[in-house]
Structure formats: structure tokens, C-alpha cells
């Protein structure tokens, strides 16, 4: 039972908080009278240009560190750990590329185009969720082999 609570605590502090904390205060933007009219669609605008990846990139970096430490400390086959490590490196590279493209695209875009959901937004959400799932899967795999 301690293993489950330990894994749950790891998940909360290493996955849920980094990905969800940026959204925690967004609803308060509607409280102030002067910003009530600008509060519509605030969650979409907060991640529109790939900002969610600023949480997903360190999540994958942390997973790389944990996997590298596990590979270094254990003997035997490490194929699964190496596959997770390569997946996280790919997620970091893709995330950084999307942050760059989102930042470049955000500047010249006019207000009319800002209302559209763009490809960077969709890919950033997908990569963030994939990074969270891969990080959690790697942690579960490492925990089950360590026991």
C-alpha cells in the first residue's frame, strides 16, 4: 500500500501540479470588474501559442534524469528504460520546436486569426499529455522492476 501512496504522491507533485498549476489562478481573472470582459476564453489564450509546453519540457527532462539514474544504478537489460529515455528526449526536442514556432507565429498574427484554434495549440496539448503519460509510465515501470 505504501507503493501506491508513494506513486500517487510522485504523480501529484511531478505531473499534475506542473501541468495544472498554470490554470489554477485563471478563473480569478473574471473576479475583477475591470477584467471581466477580457476573461472570456482566458484558458485557451493562456495555452494558445504553446505555453503549456513550458511545463511539459521540464517534466520530460525530470523523467530523463530519473531514467538515467536508474540505468546507471542497476544491472541487467535496460531496453525499456532506454526507449523511455529516447521518447522523452524526442518530446523535449518537439516541445522546444513548437515553443519556437508558437512564439514566431504569435507576433504577426492579427486579432481575427487569434480566435482560431491553431496547430501549435493542438500539438502542445497533445505533447504535454503524451509527456505526462510517458513520464508516469516510465515511473511505474521503474518502480515495478525495483520491487
N, C-alpha and C positions, 0 to 999 in steps of 0.2 A: 504493500500500500504506500510505503514511503516513496517508491519509484514513481508512482502515478502522481503524487502531490509534487514531487521534485520536477517531473516533466511539465506539469501544469504551471508551476511557478516559472520555469525556464521559458515556456511559451508566452506567458503573460508579459514578462519583462524583456524578452528578446525579440518577440514578433508582434504581439498585439499592441503594446504601448508605442513602439516606434512607428507602426503603420497607422494607428488610430488616434494617437495624441494630437496630431496636427488638426484633426477635425473637432476635437473636444470643445474648443472655445468659439468655433464659428457660429453656432446658434446665438451666442451673446451679441453678435453684431446687429441683430434685429431689435435688441432691447433699447438702445439709444434712439431717441426720436430723430436726430439728425441723420442717422444711417439706415433707418428703417426702409426707405425706398430703394437704397442700394443693396440691401440684404438679400434680394431675390436672386437665386441661383449662385449663392456665395460658395457653396461646396464645389460646384462644377468649375467655377472660376479659380478656386484655390488649387485645383489639380490640372487645369486645362492645358498648360504648357509643359507638363512633365514634372511638376514639383513633387509629386508623390515619390518619384524615383530618388529624391534626396534622402528618403527614409529606407528605400529598398536597397540602395547601393551599400550602405554600411551593414545592413542585415546580411547580405551575401559575403561581405568582407569578414564579418564576425564568424560566419559559418566556415569560410576558408581557413581562418586561424584555428578554429576548433578541430577541423578535419586534419590539418597539417600536424597539429599536436598529437592527435590520436594516431596518425600514421607513424609518427616518429617514436611513440612510446610502445607500440605493440609489434609483435612478431606475427608472421603468417601472411596470408593473402590480403591485399588491400584494394582489389579491383573495384569494389563498390565505393569505397571511400575516394579513390582517385576519380571515379566517374562523377560523384557528387562535387568534388573539388573542381573538376573541369566545367561542370554545369554552372557552378557559382561564378567562376571566372568569366564565362560567357555572359552570364546575367549582368555582371559588373560592366563589362565592355558594352553590351547592348544598352544598359541603363545610361551610361555616360554619353553614348552616341545620341540617344533620344533626348537627354537633357540639352545637349548642344543644339540639336535640330529644333527642339521646342523653344529654346531661347532665341535662336535666329529667326524662327517663324513668328514669334510673339511681337517683335518690334514693328515690322511694317504692316502687320495685319490691321485692317480697319475695324470699326465697331460692328459693321454689318456681318463681317465674317467671324467675329468673336462669338456670335450666337450659335454657330455650327459646332458640333462635336467633331473635333479633328482626329486624325490618325494617331498623333502623338499622345493624346489623352487616352485613347483606347489601348494603345500599346503600353503606356506607362502603368495603367491599371492591371493589364494582363501580366506584365513583367513583375510588378510588385506582388501580385498574388502567387505567381509562379515561384518567385524568390522565397516567399513565406512558406509555401508548401514544401519546396525543396529543402529549405533550412530545417523545418520541422521533421521531414522525413529522414534527413541525414542524422539529426539528433536522436530520433527514435532508433534508427539502425545502429548507431554507435552505442547507445545505451543498452540495447538488447544484446549486442555482442560482448559488451563489457561485463554483463551479468553472468 
